[in-house]
Amino acid sequence: MIWSLVKILLFILAVTGLTYGAGELMNVSGGAVITVAGIEFTLTALELALGFIVIVGLVWLGLRLIGLLVAVFRFLNGDETAISRYFTRNRERRGFEALAEGMMALASGEGQLALAKAAKAERYLEKPELTTILTAQAAEMAGDTKTAEATYKRLLIDDRTRFVGIRGIMKQKLSEGDTETAMKLAEKALALKPRHEETQDVLLRLQAGNADWAGARQTLGAKLKAGLLPRDVHRRRDAVLALSEARAVIDDGSSIQAREAAIEANRLSPDLIPAAVMAARSYIVDGNTRYAGRVLTKAWAAQPHPDLAAAYAEIAPDETPKARLKRFRTLTKINPDDPETRMLLAELNIAAEDFPEARRALGDLIETDPTARSLTIMAAIERGQGADDAVVRGWLTKALTASRGPQWLCENCHSIHQGWAPVCANCGSFDTLAWKRAAQTETAMPAGTEMLPLIVGSPDTAAPVADLPTEDENRL
């Protein structure tokens, strides 16, 4: 409001000043006589002042007109002018509007509309570093793979967009199943941006899928160096890769290198079960059974597993069942309440024909955690104690429909594997196999349980847990 008042005062002062000046000029005596073509013009001082102002205005207007003519000429000649800048700004405005609409269409899943807006934006903006990327992504969404690939190849020309182009073609090759080409493109993309996490993950997965264990270990080291992987996770996965490399060396027949690689894998991750088994067997081959037992004991303390027990038995393959039972106490005293430990102890006692002790080792496992293995062990115990065939068949019937217990399960796709592998055979994920239970379905043999009595006998003949002989009766 104050500024408005100031402007009003300034306007009044200006009008007053001009009025005062005009009045003073009118009071000035004399004037000027101008002769034009024999005609004399007598002008007063006020008329001279007004004439001067008109002449100055005409000169300014003439100069502006000349500038306009020059600008039009330069515009027609292709030079940058105010007119060209006006049209350029108008084109840019329309181009950026089309670009924004294309991005909105892309986010909304409208591939064809995004492709049309991208073409319009490219026509107006002439900035391929912006519009070409939108065109490629829109073509991908619309299912036009040829246009997408051709567009991504155009991005390879510019250093600023080369990485985007390589990455786009790499993803297309992955969708086509051309993993070999995709792996080469991933290597080139990673060379341009060594810290790009997604490219590192893709390259690592492709290298593991193609059994390029040495290359995968380098990529894993790059992830650690870039700070994109915790050190403990890197150590575990590096052990997995070292173990896989050791297996490859074994397939090549290089026994000494295989032993060294297996030991290295176990050193990196002592709790990795396959690495511990392979390292122990390499020690056994070298005759170093003490180190073999130490490796297996350490892995058993982390997680009891049947493969560890099998490797531990290979340390002394010719020992008697009782001697083996005594030697295995080193393992069985570790994690004694673990189901794997209890089943192992029961199996050892069965081999030693001490069935009452095997039953005590099994304990209430068939009640609290019935699995196909524990129920089969119970059937063997019943057989060893002289039970009827119907009782044995009853336990085997239950075993057929019971859970299989822990298995090698992919934590990504939940598919079950017969043995451990570094890469899931179903989904291709790296280091996702874990020794755990699969989700149990309603029946282990859908639409087939009614045939079980025909196979192994009626399950009703199985002795209930409450009717089993007690430990005191077994001793008698």
RODOMAR-722245 format. One record per residue (C-alpha): residue number from 1; residue in one letter; x, y, z. Coordinates in Angstrom, 2 decimals, padded with zeros to 5 digits. Example, Ala and Ser with C-alpha at 12.3 -4.5 7.8 and 13.67 -1.06 7.14 Angstrom:
     i   aa        c1        c2        c3
     1    a    012.30   -004.50    007.80
     2    s    013.67   -001.06    007.14
***
This chain:
     i   aa        c1        c2        c3
     1    m    000.00    000.00    000.00
     2    i    002.86    002.39    000.82
     3    w    004.50    001.61   -002.51
     4    s    001.24    002.44   -004.33
     5    l    001.08    005.74   -002.48
     6    v    004.66    006.50   -003.46
     7    k    003.91    005.78   -007.13
     8    i    000.89    008.12   -007.03
     9    l    003.01    010.90   -005.52
    10    l    005.72    010.40   -008.14
    11    f    003.13    010.57   -010.93
    12    i    001.67    013.80   -009.51
    13    l    005.18    015.28   -009.22
    14    a    005.97    014.33   -012.81
    15    v    002.75    015.87   -014.17
    16    t    003.33    018.96   -012.07
    17    g    006.88    019.26   -013.33
    18    l    005.86    018.91   -016.97
    19    t    003.06    021.44   -016.54
    20    y    005.37    023.85   -014.86
    21    g    008.00    023.39   -017.57
    22    a    005.44    023.90   -020.36
    23    g    004.20    027.08   -018.67
    24    e    007.72    028.44   -018.38
    25    l    008.39    027.66   -022.04
    26    m    005.22    029.50   -023.05
    27    n    006.40    032.60   -021.16
    28    v    009.76    032.60   -022.98
    29    s    009.83    035.35   -025.63
    30    g    011.18    034.77   -029.08
    31    g    011.40    031.55   -030.98
    32    a    012.88    030.05   -034.10
    33    v    012.21    030.53   -037.80
    34    i    012.59    027.47   -040.04
    35    t    012.48    027.82   -043.85
    36    v    011.52    024.72   -045.81
    37    a    011.14    025.00   -049.64
    38    g    010.71    028.78   -049.41
    39    i    008.13    028.51   -046.70
    40    e    008.93    029.98   -043.29
    41    f    007.74    028.37   -040.08
    42    t    007.91    030.36   -036.85
    43    l    008.07    028.13   -033.78
    44    t    007.85    029.08   -030.15
    45    a    010.05    027.61   -027.47
    46    l    007.34    025.15   -026.43
    47    e    006.80    024.04   -030.02
    48    l    010.56    023.56   -030.43
    49    a    010.66    021.38   -027.34
    50    l    007.73    019.27   -028.54
    51    g    009.25    019.00   -031.98
    52    f    012.52    017.80   -030.51
    53    i    010.70    015.12   -028.54
    54    v    008.83    013.97   -031.67
    55    i    012.05    013.79   -033.68
    56    v    013.75    011.70   -030.97
    57    g    010.73    009.36   -030.89
    58    l    010.79    008.98   -034.67
    59    v    014.51    008.22   -034.65
    60    w    014.02    005.56   -031.90
    61    l    011.11    004.04   -033.81
    62    g    013.17    003.96   -036.99
    63    l    016.04    002.23   -035.27
    64    r    013.67   -000.37   -033.82
    65    l    012.16   -000.94   -037.25
    66    i    015.59   -001.42   -038.76
    67    g    016.44   -003.88   -035.96
    68    l    013.25   -005.81   -036.67
    69    l    014.08   -006.00   -040.38
    70    v    017.58   -007.22   -039.57
    71    a    016.17   -009.83   -037.14
    72    v    013.73   -011.09   -039.78
    73    f    016.55   -011.37   -042.29
    74    r    018.75   -013.26   -039.80
    75    f    015.81   -015.49   -038.88
    76    l    015.25   -016.32   -042.53
    77    n    018.99   -016.90   -042.85
    78    g    018.94   -019.41   -039.95
    79    d    020.75   -017.31   -037.36
    80    e    019.65   -017.22   -033.72
    81    t    017.42   -014.24   -033.05
    82    a    014.73   -013.19   -030.62
    83    i    012.16   -014.59   -033.05
    84    s    013.96   -017.92   -033.30
    85    r    014.35   -018.01   -029.53
    86    y    010.62   -017.45   -029.18
    87    f    009.82   -020.36   -031.47
    88    t    012.51   -022.47   -029.77
    89    r    011.02   -021.82   -026.36
    90    n    007.61   -022.69   -027.72
    91    r    008.92   -025.98   -029.17
    92    e    010.73   -026.80   -025.93
    93    r    007.60   -026.12   -023.93
    94    r    005.55   -028.44   -026.12
    95    g    008.36   -031.01   -026.13
    96    f    008.69   -031.10   -022.35
    97    e    004.93   -031.34   -022.04
    98    a    005.00   -034.39   -024.33
    99    l    007.93   -035.83   -022.36
   100    a    006.07   -035.42   -019.06
   101    e    002.93   -036.98   -020.53
   102    g    005.02   -039.88   -021.85
   103    m    006.55   -040.50   -018.44
   104    m    003.11   -040.44   -016.84
   105    a    001.85   -042.92   -019.44
   106    l    004.87   -045.13   -018.80
   107    a    004.21   -045.07   -015.06
   108    s    000.55   -045.89   -015.75
   109    g    001.44   -048.91   -017.87
   110    e    000.20   -047.42   -021.15
   111    g    003.01   -048.49   -023.45
   112    q    001.54   -047.40   -026.79
   113    l    000.61   -043.96   -025.48
   114    a    004.06   -043.54   -023.94
   115    l    005.64   -044.50   -027.27
   116    a    003.57   -041.88   -029.13
   117    k    004.41   -039.17   -026.59
   118    a    008.08   -040.11   -026.76
   119    a    008.06   -039.69   -030.55
   120    k    006.40   -036.29   -030.18
   121    a    008.89   -035.19   -027.52
   122    e    011.80   -036.33   -029.69
   123    r    010.43   -034.30   -032.63
   124    y    010.15   -031.11   -030.57
   125    l    013.14   -031.34   -028.19
   126    e    015.84   -032.98   -030.30
   127    k    017.48   -034.24   -027.09
   128    p    018.09   -037.96   -027.60
   129    e    019.64   -038.38   -024.15
   130    l    016.14   -037.78   -022.75
   131    t    013.68   -038.96   -025.35
   132    t    015.52   -042.08   -026.54
   133    i    015.45   -043.61   -023.07
   134    l    011.71   -042.99   -022.85
   135    t    011.22   -044.48   -026.31
   136    a    013.15   -047.64   -025.39
   137    q    011.25   -048.19   -022.15
   138    a    007.91   -047.48   -023.83
   139    a    008.72   -049.93   -026.63
   140    e    009.60   -052.57   -024.04
   141    m    006.30   -052.02   -022.25
   142    a    004.39   -052.17   -025.53
   143    g    006.10   -055.46   -026.41
   144    d    007.97   -054.04   -029.40
   145    t    011.32   -055.69   -028.72
   146    k    012.83   -054.78   -032.09
   147    t    012.20   -051.07   -031.59
   148    a    013.46   -051.29   -028.03
   149    e    016.70   -053.01   -029.05
   150    a    017.29   -050.56   -031.92
   151    t    016.67   -047.66   -029.56
   152    y    019.05   -049.01   -026.93
   153    k    021.73   -049.37   -029.61
   154    r    021.32   -045.68   -030.41
   155    l    022.17   -044.94   -026.79
   156    l    025.56   -046.64   -027.21
   157    i    026.83   -043.74   -029.33
   158    d    026.74   -041.17   -026.54
   159    d    029.11   -041.60   -023.58
   160    r    026.43   -040.23   -021.25
   161    t    023.92   -042.92   -022.21
   162    r    026.17   -045.86   -023.09
   163    f    025.62   -047.58   -019.73
   164    v    021.84   -047.30   -020.08
   165    g    022.02   -048.79   -023.56
   166    i    024.19   -051.73   -022.50
   167    r    021.99   -052.40   -019.49
   168    g    018.83   -052.30   -021.62
   169    i    020.21   -054.76   -024.19
   170    m    021.46   -056.97   -021.33
   171    k    017.98   -057.19   -019.84
   172    q    016.56   -058.09   -023.24
   173    k    019.08   -060.89   -023.68
   174    l    018.19   -062.16   -020.22
   175    s    014.51   -062.27   -021.12
   176    e    015.41   -064.15   -024.33
   177    g    017.48   -066.67   -022.37
   178    d    020.78   -065.70   -024.01
   179    t    022.77   -065.79   -020.77
   180    e    026.17   -065.91   -022.48
   181    t    025.64   -062.60   -024.30
   182    a    023.96   -061.12   -021.23
   183    m    027.00   -061.99   -019.10
   184    k    029.37   -060.24   -021.54
   185    l    027.14   -057.17   -021.55
   186    a    027.00   -057.21   -017.76
   187    e    030.80   -057.23   -017.64
   188    k    030.91   -054.19   -019.95
   189    a    028.26   -052.39   -017.93
   190    l    030.13   -053.08   -014.69
   191    a    033.32   -051.73   -016.25
   192    l    031.49   -048.44   -016.89
   193    k    029.90   -048.31   -013.41
   194    p    031.80   -050.58   -011.00
   195    r    029.59   -049.59   -008.05
   196    h    026.23   -050.32   -009.71
   197    e    024.62   -052.85   -007.36
   198    e    022.02   -054.31   -009.72
   199    t    024.60   -054.98   -012.42
   200    q    026.87   -056.64   -009.86
   201    d    024.04   -058.93   -008.75
   202    v    023.11   -059.85   -012.32
   203    l    026.71   -060.58   -013.26
   204    l    027.26   -062.63   -010.11
   205    r    024.16   -064.71   -010.79
   206    l    025.13   -065.26   -014.43
   207    q    028.69   -066.20   -013.55
   208    a    027.48   -068.67   -010.94
   209    g    024.94   -070.10   -013.39
   210    n    027.69   -070.57   -016.01
   211    a    030.11   -072.09   -013.44
   212    d    032.54   -069.17   -013.80
   213    w    033.53   -069.43   -010.14
   214    a    036.74   -067.41   -010.43
   215    g    034.91   -064.55   -012.13
   216    a    032.12   -064.75   -009.57
   217    r    034.63   -064.42   -006.74
   218    q    036.05   -061.27   -008.38
   219    t    032.55   -059.79   -008.70
   220    l    031.83   -060.66   -005.08
   221    g    035.05   -058.91   -004.07
   222    a    033.96   -055.84   -006.04
   223    k    030.68   -055.78   -004.10
   224    l    032.60   -055.89   -000.83
   225    k    034.99   -053.16   -001.99
   226    a    032.06   -050.95   -003.00
   227    g    030.55   -051.36    000.47
   228    l    027.42   -053.06   -000.92
   229    l    027.90   -056.35    000.96
   230    p    028.46   -057.02    004.68
   231    r    031.77   -058.68    005.40
   232    d    030.22   -061.76    007.03
   233    v    027.92   -062.32    004.05
   234    h    030.87   -061.89    001.70
   235    r    032.85   -064.47    003.66
   236    r    030.01   -066.98    003.50
   237    r    029.37   -066.51   -000.22
   238    d    033.05   -066.53   -001.03
   239    a    033.21   -069.89    000.73
   240    v    030.32   -071.14   -001.41
   241    l    032.14   -070.04   -004.55
   242    a    035.40   -071.58   -003.33
   243    l    033.56   -074.85   -002.65
   244    s    032.03   -074.79   -006.12
   245    e    035.46   -074.10   -007.58
   246    a    036.80   -077.07   -005.65
   247    r    034.10   -079.31   -007.08
   248    a    035.02   -078.15   -010.58
   249    v    038.66   -078.99   -009.90
   250    i    037.63   -082.46   -008.73
   251    d    035.74   -082.98   -011.98
   252    d    038.91   -082.01   -013.86
   253    g    040.86   -084.68   -011.97
   254    s    043.33   -082.37   -010.23
   255    s    043.25   -084.05   -006.84
   256    i    045.87   -081.89   -005.09
   257    q    044.28   -078.63   -006.21
   258    a    040.87   -079.99   -005.23
   259    r    042.04   -080.74   -001.71
   260    e    043.54   -077.28   -001.33
   261    a    040.39   -075.64   -002.67
   262    a    038.19   -077.70   -000.35
   263    i    040.27   -076.77    002.67
   264    e    040.18   -073.11    001.63
   265    a    036.39   -073.24    001.35
   266    n    036.10   -074.73    004.82
   267    r    038.48   -072.13    006.23
   268    l    036.33   -069.33    004.84
   269    s    033.12   -070.75    006.33
   270    p    033.60   -073.61    008.83
   271    d    029.82   -074.03    009.29
   272    l    029.18   -074.62    005.57
   273    i    028.24   -078.30    005.59
   274    p    029.32   -079.29    002.04
   275    a    032.64   -077.48    002.51
   276    a    033.27   -079.27    005.80
   277    v    032.48   -082.65    004.22
   278    m    034.76   -082.02    001.24
   279    a    037.57   -080.70    003.41
   280    a    037.30   -083.69    005.77
   281    r    037.45   -086.13    002.87
   282    s    040.51   -084.34    001.49
   283    y    042.18   -084.74    004.89
   284    i    041.18   -088.43    004.96
   285    v    042.81   -088.96    001.57
   286    d    045.97   -087.36    002.93
   287    g    045.81   -089.63    005.97
   288    n    045.24   -086.71    008.34
   289    t    042.21   -088.15    010.15
   290    r    042.72   -085.91    013.16
   291    y    042.10   -082.75    011.12
   292    a    039.19   -084.45    009.38
   293    g    037.51   -085.19    012.72
   294    r    038.16   -081.66    013.94
   295    v    036.54   -080.11    010.84
   296    l    033.47   -082.33    011.09
   297    t    033.08   -081.78    014.83
   298    k    033.15   -078.02    014.40
   299    a    030.55   -078.16    011.63
   300    w    028.37   -080.54    013.69
   301    a    028.41   -078.07    016.57
   302    a    027.03   -075.42    014.19
   303    q    024.37   -077.68    012.65
   304    p    024.08   -081.48    012.86
   305    h    023.63   -083.03    009.44
   306    p    023.58   -086.60    008.02
   307    d    026.34   -085.79    005.50
   308    l    028.65   -084.83    008.36
   309    a    027.94   -088.14    010.10
   310    a    028.58   -090.04    006.85
   311    a    031.94   -088.30    006.40
   312    y    032.80   -088.95    010.05
   313    a    032.18   -092.68    009.46
   314    e    034.62   -092.62    006.53
   315    i    037.45   -091.75    008.92
   316    a    037.48   -095.41    010.09
   317    p    035.43   -097.40    007.55
   318    d    036.42   -100.86    008.84
   319    e    035.66   -100.41    012.54
   320    t    033.12   -102.56    014.34
   321    p    029.66   -101.17    015.20
   322    k    030.54   -100.94    018.89
   323    a    033.85   -099.22    018.17
   324    r    032.04   -096.79    015.89
   325    l    029.45   -096.11    018.56
   326    k    032.25   -095.29    020.99
   327    r    034.09   -093.05    018.53
   328    f    030.91   -091.20    017.56
   329    r    030.45   -090.03    021.14
   330    t    032.58   -087.05    020.14
   331    l    029.71   -085.98    017.91
   332    t    026.70   -087.23    019.86
   333    k    027.67   -085.38    023.03
   334    i    027.37   -082.13    021.01
   335    n    023.80   -080.87    020.67
   336    p    022.42   -084.01    022.37
   337    d    018.80   -082.84    022.18
   338    d    018.92   -082.12    018.46
   339    p    016.71   -084.55    016.49
   340    e    019.58   -085.33    014.11
   341    t    021.84   -086.29    017.03
   342    r    019.16   -088.51    018.59
   343    m    018.42   -090.30    015.30
   344    l    022.13   -090.77    014.65
   345    l    022.61   -092.31    018.09
   346    a    019.60   -094.58    017.54
   347    e    021.00   -095.75    014.18
   348    l    024.40   -096.47    015.71
   349    n    022.79   -098.55    018.45
   350    i    020.70   -100.41    015.87
   351    a    023.90   -101.24    013.98
   352    a    025.35   -102.49    017.28
   353    e    022.10   -104.50    017.83
   354    d    021.40   -102.69    021.07
   355    f    017.72   -102.05    020.35
   356    p    016.63   -100.98    023.85
   357    e    019.35   -098.33    023.88
   358    a    018.32   -097.26    020.38
   359    r    014.75   -096.82    021.66
   360    r    015.97   -094.74    024.58
   361    a    018.08   -092.60    022.22
   362    l    015.05   -091.96    020.03
   363    g    013.00   -090.92    023.06
   364    d    009.77   -089.09    022.35
   365    l    010.89   -087.97    018.91
   366    i    008.22   -090.07    017.20
   367    e    005.62   -088.14    019.19
   368    t    006.97   -084.60    019.22
   369    d    008.64   -084.58    015.78
   370    p    007.54   -087.58    013.71
   371    t    009.35   -087.72    010.37
   372    a    009.76   -090.41    007.76
   373    r    013.26   -091.13    009.05
   374    s    012.42   -091.29    012.77
   375    l    009.40   -093.52    012.12
   376    t    011.49   -095.79    009.89
   377    i    014.08   -096.04    012.68
   378    m    011.25   -096.98    015.05
   379    a    010.17   -099.71    012.62
   380    a    013.75   -101.06    012.63
   381    i    013.80   -101.02    016.43
   382    e    010.51   -102.94    016.55
   383    r    011.90   -105.44    014.06
   384    g    015.05   -105.84    016.14
   385    q    013.03   -106.42    019.30
   386    g    011.01   -109.18    017.60
   387    a    007.72   -107.35    017.10
   388    d    005.10   -108.72    014.73
   389    d    005.26   -107.90    011.06
   390    a    001.98   -106.01    011.37
   391    v    003.52   -103.64    013.93
   392    v    006.55   -103.02    011.73
   393    r    004.34   -102.41    008.69
   394    g    002.24   -100.03    010.76
   395    w    005.26   -097.84    011.55
   396    l    006.31   -097.93    007.91
   397    t    002.79   -096.85    006.94
   398    k    003.10   -093.82    009.17
   399    a    006.54   -093.10    007.72
   400    l    005.11   -092.94    004.20
   401    t    002.72   -090.15    005.11
   402    a    004.94   -088.28    007.58
   403    s    007.07   -085.23    006.99
   404    r    010.47   -085.86    005.47
   405    g    012.07   -083.48    007.96
   406    p    014.82   -081.03    007.01
   407    q    015.88   -081.02    003.37
   408    w    017.89   -078.81    001.07
   409    l    015.28   -076.13    000.40
   410    c    015.61   -073.01   -001.76
   411    e    014.64   -070.03    000.37
   412    n    013.68   -068.09   -002.75
   413    c    011.35   -070.46   -004.64
   414    h    010.95   -073.16   -001.93
   415    s    011.88   -075.98   -004.28
   416    i    013.45   -079.11   -002.75
   417    h    016.84   -080.43   -003.90
   418    q    018.31   -083.87   -003.41
   419    g    021.69   -082.39   -002.54
   420    w    023.31   -079.05   -001.89
   421    a    024.17   -076.84   -004.86
   422    p    025.46   -073.25   -005.08
   423    v    022.70   -072.28   -007.51
   424    c    019.04   -073.28   -007.29
   425    a    018.17   -075.51   -010.23
   426    n    014.63   -074.12   -010.30
   427    c    014.95   -070.33   -010.02
   428    g    018.69   -069.85   -010.58
   429    s    019.22   -067.98   -007.30
   430    f    022.71   -068.03   -005.82
   431    d    023.38   -069.31   -002.28
   432    t    019.73   -069.78   -001.35
   433    l    019.75   -073.48   -000.40
   434    a    019.30   -074.08    003.32
   435    w    018.87   -077.22    005.41
   436    k    015.32   -076.69    006.67
   437    r    011.83   -078.12    006.59
   438    a    009.57   -077.66    003.62
   439    a    005.99   -076.55    004.07
   440    q    003.99   -079.67    004.77
   441    t    000.91   -080.39    002.66
   442    e   -002.20   -082.08    004.00
   443    t   -001.10   -085.51    002.81
   444    a    002.24   -086.77    001.64
   445    m    000.51   -088.95   -000.98
   446    p   -002.60   -087.09   -002.19
   447    a   -005.41   -089.30   -003.42
   448    g   -003.31   -092.37   -002.68
   449    t   -003.42   -092.95    001.07
   450    e   -006.25   -095.45    000.69
   451    m   -003.80   -097.80   -001.08
   452    l   -001.31   -097.88    001.81
   453    p   -002.86   -100.92    003.57
   454    l   -002.40   -102.87    000.35
   455    i    001.28   -101.91    000.27
   456    v    002.54   -102.17    003.85
   457    g   -000.43   -103.31    005.93
   458    s   -003.08   -101.57    007.96
   459    p   -001.80   -098.64    010.05
   460    d   -004.30   -099.61    012.74
   461    t   -002.08   -102.53    013.67
   462    a    000.73   -100.21    014.72
   463    a    001.40   -100.22    018.43
   464    p    000.48   -096.90    019.97
   465    v    003.26   -095.00    021.67
   466    a    001.64   -095.49    025.07
   467    d    001.69   -099.30    024.62
   468    l    005.37   -099.52    023.69
   469    p    007.60   -101.44    026.14
   470    t    009.12   -099.28    028.83
   471    e    012.83   -098.95    029.36
   472    d    012.70   -101.20    032.44
   473    e    010.87   -103.89    030.48
   474    n    013.39   -103.60    027.68
   475    r    016.24   -104.15    030.10
   476    l    014.54   -107.37    031.24
***
